[in-house]
Amino acid sequence: MNMEDICKICHEDSTSHSFSKLCEIGGVSIFYTKPADATKYTDKEGILAHYDNMLKHNGDKPWTWIFDSDGFGMKHALEINTGIGIAKLITSKYSKNLQKIVVKNPTWHIKLMYTCVSPFLSTKVNSMVEFKYDSVF
């Protein structure tokens, strides 16, 4: 996978956004994000394009999303429009093959964000969200 085809911003600076494919396990693509590590966490349009292109590249393969909220603070939670945009994108284009969303290391800030964006997720996607305090799976 060529990052230049996925996100030109991240191709130039890999710390810009945070959403990458870690591996495949049993034919399921595992994606990982840790917004606290993204230097351009306010770049809504760039982040949405990054997610869209990455998931488009995954094709029809089933996928799981690990959302590591370690370090996710108020400055991230205030980017509510980015969260809503991601929720709408996943629900409208990529929920068909989504297996689950694992929120690792949840902070109260991520729970606040989830409360705000959950109305923009389909019932199906909302049912796939798991908060994990001690392990990924």
Secondary structure by P-SEA (a helix, b strand, c coil): ccccccccccccccccbbbbbccccccbbbbbbbccccccccaaaaaaaaaaaaaaaaccccbbbbbbccccccccccaaaaaaaaaaaaaccccccccbbbbccccaaaaaaaaaacccccaaaaaabbbbccccc
